[in-house]
Amino acid sequence: MAVPKRKVTKSKRDMRRAHDALSADAYVEDKVTGELHRPHHIDLKTGMYKGKQVLKVKERF
């Protein structure tokens, strides 16, 4: 059975865990409407992606 020869220091342990932190999702403002949407994703309110109409959006009343 594998047994560690030395105790892992707090520094080494914390360096390994440095990538585990959660980050908030990034949002960008649409140039035309000013709505926030995720980068490289379709703006669901307008149906636009990279300045082109990709989805037909139903009008809500």
C-alpha angles and dihedrals in degrees: 000000000000114000123181112247094209136026113261107242122235089246095055092043092051092046089056091050094048092098095051097077117115118238129202119252115262119240130189129200117246111242095221106035101021091230120143118242137159116272115258090016132105116264099240095200095057102020091229128140123179091346095307129108106246104161132037107235122207114227114244121215 
